[in-house]
Amino acid sequence: MNEEHFSRLQAIAEAALLAAGRPLTLDQIRALFTEEDRPAKQIMEHVMMLLGNACEGRGFELRKVASGYRLQVREEFSPWVSRLFEEKPQRYSRALLETLALIAYRQPITRGEIEDVRGVTVSSNIIRTLLEREWVRVVGHRDVPGRPAMYATTRQFLDYFNLSSLEQLPPLSEIRDLEEIGREIEKNIQAEIKFDSATTEHENDSPPDQTIH
């Protein structure tokens, strides 16, 4: 396979990622080709490496997350790109961020177990918001009286925070407390600007400066 053919495959992959509005897996990109022209998985992996290299020095990057590959604005340019949008990023309460952190690090976990760690009641609005954002989901029920729901993070959670797996979360030994975890999560939320979801996220956001409790 010559260099021209690799360049053609790279251009097709780039066009597909820009048009998709969501992450694409290697198989989804390969499925765009007819059966006789479909590149092997190993070739496509090489093509994605070439595409990632081609993004060096540009305002966007190729990032592999849990759901596949996507093109997104580099975090360092978010202060400028964010000015394209009139609405401010949605703010989240410390309680919500601490709840999300507990689910991420101790999943599967029940609402009661979260309350035991935090020492306060978890608002139903917090659980509802996390479920609506599709950052957490119910993965089962604890085999105790009342059979409380057990919560775990989702693929969308990993995608949103630029993670391909939970192993990429900072080790707990490097984080002092839940408040610090919450600040790190909020920092990621404020910095996260994507080609494929920025407009949608701002349209769905609550009014400026409104905090979800």
C-alpha positions as CSV (number, residue, x, y, z in Angstrom):
1,M,0.0,0.0,0.0
2,N,1.6,3.3,-1.1
3,E,1.7,6.6,0.6
4,E,-1.0,8.1,-1.6
5,H,-3.4,5.4,-0.5
6,F,-2.7,6.0,3.2
7,S,-3.2,9.7,2.7
8,R,-6.6,8.9,1.0
9,L,-7.7,6.7,3.9
10,Q,-6.5,9.3,6.4
11,A,-8.6,12.0,4.6
12,I,-11.7,9.7,4.6
13,A,-11.3,9.0,8.3
14,E,-10.9,12.7,9.1
15,A,-14.0,13.6,7.1
16,A,-16.0,10.9,8.8
17,L,-15.0,12.0,12.3
18,L,-15.8,15.7,11.5
19,A,-19.3,14.7,10.1
20,A,-20.2,12.1,12.6
21,G,-20.7,14.4,15.6
22,R,-19.7,11.6,17.9
23,P,-16.8,9.2,18.5
24,L,-16.4,6.4,16.0
25,T,-14.7,3.0,16.5
26,L,-12.3,1.5,14.0
27,D,-15.0,-0.9,12.9
28,Q,-17.5,1.9,12.3
29,I,-14.9,3.7,10.1
30,R,-14.0,0.6,8.2
31,A,-17.7,-0.1,7.6
32,L,-17.8,3.1,5.5
33,F,-15.9,1.2,2.8
34,T,-17.3,-1.4,0.4
35,E,-16.4,-5.0,1.3
36,E,-13.8,-5.3,-1.4
37,D,-12.2,-1.9,-0.5
38,R,-12.4,-2.2,3.3
39,P,-8.9,-1.8,4.9
40,A,-7.8,-4.3,7.5
41,K,-8.0,-3.3,11.1
42,Q,-4.2,-3.1,11.5
43,I,-4.1,-0.8,8.5
44,M,-6.8,1.4,9.9
45,E,-5.0,1.6,13.2
46,H,-1.9,2.9,11.3
47,V,-4.1,5.4,9.5
48,M,-5.4,6.7,12.8
49,M,-1.9,7.1,14.1
50,L,-1.0,9.1,11.0
51,L,-4.1,11.3,11.5
52,G,-3.1,11.9,15.1
53,N,0.4,12.9,14.0
54,A,-1.1,15.2,11.3
55,C,-3.0,17.1,14.1
56,E,0.3,18.1,15.9
57,G,0.7,21.8,16.0
58,R,-3.0,22.4,15.1
59,G,-5.9,23.8,17.1
60,F,-7.5,20.3,17.3
61,E,-6.4,16.8,18.2
62,L,-7.4,13.3,17.6
63,R,-8.4,11.7,20.9
64,K,-9.3,8.0,21.6
65,V,-12.0,7.7,24.3
66,A,-14.2,4.9,25.4
67,S,-16.6,5.0,22.5
68,G,-13.9,5.4,19.8
69,Y,-11.9,8.2,18.1
70,R,-13.0,11.8,17.9
71,L,-11.5,15.1,16.7
72,Q,-11.8,17.9,19.4
73,V,-10.5,21.3,20.2
74,R,-7.3,21.2,22.2
75,E,-7.9,22.2,25.8
76,E,-5.3,25.0,25.7
77,F,-7.6,26.9,23.2
78,S,-10.8,26.6,25.2
79,P,-10.7,30.1,26.6
80,W,-10.9,31.5,23.1
81,V,-13.3,29.0,21.6
82,S,-15.7,29.2,24.5
83,R,-16.3,32.9,23.6
84,L,-18.2,31.7,20.6
85,F,-21.1,30.7,22.9
86,E,-23.1,33.3,24.7
87,E,-24.2,31.0,27.5
88,K,-21.8,30.1,30.3
89,P,-20.9,26.5,31.0
90,Q,-23.2,24.7,33.4
91,R,-22.0,24.8,37.0
92,Y,-22.4,21.9,39.3
93,S,-22.6,21.9,43.1
94,R,-19.9,20.4,45.3
95,A,-22.4,17.8,46.4
96,L,-23.0,16.6,42.9
97,L,-19.3,16.5,42.1
98,E,-18.5,14.5,45.3
99,T,-21.3,12.1,44.5
100,L,-20.0,11.6,41.0
101,A,-16.5,11.1,42.3
102,L,-17.7,8.4,44.8
103,I,-19.5,6.5,42.1
104,A,-16.5,6.7,39.8
105,Y,-14.0,5.4,42.4
106,R,-16.2,3.0,44.4
107,Q,-18.6,1.6,41.8
108,P,-20.9,-0.2,42.0
109,I,-22.2,1.8,45.0
110,T,-25.7,2.5,46.4
111,R,-27.1,5.8,47.4
112,G,-27.1,4.8,51.0
113,E,-23.4,3.9,50.8
114,I,-22.7,7.3,49.2
115,E,-24.5,9.0,52.1
116,D,-22.5,7.0,54.7
117,V,-19.3,8.3,53.2
118,R,-20.4,11.9,52.8
119,G,-22.3,12.0,56.0
120,V,-25.3,13.8,54.5
121,T,-28.4,12.9,52.4
122,V,-27.9,12.7,48.6
123,S,-30.5,14.8,46.9
124,S,-32.8,13.1,44.4
125,N,-32.0,15.9,42.0
126,I,-28.3,14.9,42.0
127,I,-29.1,11.3,41.1
128,R,-31.6,12.5,38.5
129,T,-29.0,14.9,36.9
130,L,-26.3,12.3,36.7
131,L,-28.7,9.8,35.1
132,E,-30.0,12.4,32.7
133,R,-26.5,13.4,31.7
134,E,-25.9,9.6,31.2
135,W,-22.8,9.8,33.3
136,V,-24.1,7.1,35.6
137,R,-26.5,4.1,35.3
138,V,-28.1,1.5,37.4
139,V,-26.2,-1.7,37.1
140,G,-28.1,-3.9,39.6
141,H,-29.6,-4.0,43.1
142,R,-27.8,-4.8,46.3
143,D,-29.1,-8.0,47.9
144,V,-30.1,-6.4,51.1
145,P,-33.5,-5.3,52.5
146,G,-35.1,-2.8,50.1
147,R,-32.8,-3.9,47.3
148,P,-31.3,-0.5,46.7
149,A,-30.0,0.4,43.2
150,M,-26.3,0.2,42.6
151,Y,-24.8,2.9,40.4
152,A,-21.8,2.9,38.1
153,T,-20.3,5.2,35.5
154,T,-21.0,4.9,31.8
155,R,-19.2,5.0,28.5
156,Q,-20.5,8.6,28.1
157,F,-18.8,9.6,31.4
158,L,-15.5,8.3,30.1
159,D,-16.0,10.1,26.7
160,Y,-16.9,13.4,28.4
161,F,-13.8,13.4,30.5
162,N,-11.5,12.3,27.7
163,L,-10.9,8.8,29.2
164,S,-10.7,5.5,27.4
165,S,-11.0,3.5,30.6
166,L,-11.5,3.9,34.3
167,E,-7.8,3.0,34.8
168,Q,-7.0,6.5,33.5
169,L,-8.6,8.1,36.6
170,P,-6.0,9.6,39.0
171,P,-5.1,7.1,41.7
172,L,-6.8,7.8,45.0
173,S,-3.4,8.0,46.7
174,E,-2.8,11.2,44.7
175,I,-6.0,12.8,45.8
176,R,-6.5,14.1,49.3
177,D,-10.2,14.3,49.7
178,L,-13.6,14.3,47.9
179,E,-13.5,18.1,47.6
180,E,-10.3,17.9,45.7
181,I,-11.7,15.2,43.4
182,G,-14.7,17.5,42.8
183,R,-12.5,20.4,41.9
184,E,-10.6,18.3,39.4
185,I,-13.9,17.1,37.8
186,E,-15.3,20.6,37.7
187,K,-12.0,21.8,36.1
188,N,-12.4,19.1,33.4
189,I,-16.1,20.1,32.8
190,Q,-15.2,23.8,32.4
191,A,-12.3,23.0,30.0
192,E,-14.1,20.4,27.9
193,I,-15.0,21.8,24.4
194,K,-15.7,19.4,21.6
195,F,-16.3,19.7,17.9
196,D,-19.1,17.1,18.1
197,S,-21.0,18.3,21.1
198,A,-20.3,21.9,22.1
199,T,-23.4,23.5,20.5
200,T,-25.7,20.8,21.8
201,E,-24.4,21.0,25.3
202,H,-24.8,24.7,25.5
203,E,-28.3,24.5,24.1
204,N,-29.2,22.0,26.9
205,D,-27.5,23.9,29.7
206,S,-29.5,25.6,32.4
207,P,-29.5,29.5,32.5
208,P,-26.2,31.2,33.1
209,D,-24.7,30.9,36.6
210,Q,-27.4,28.4,37.7
211,T,-26.0,25.7,39.9
212,I,-27.4,22.2,40.1
213,H,-27.7,20.9,43.6
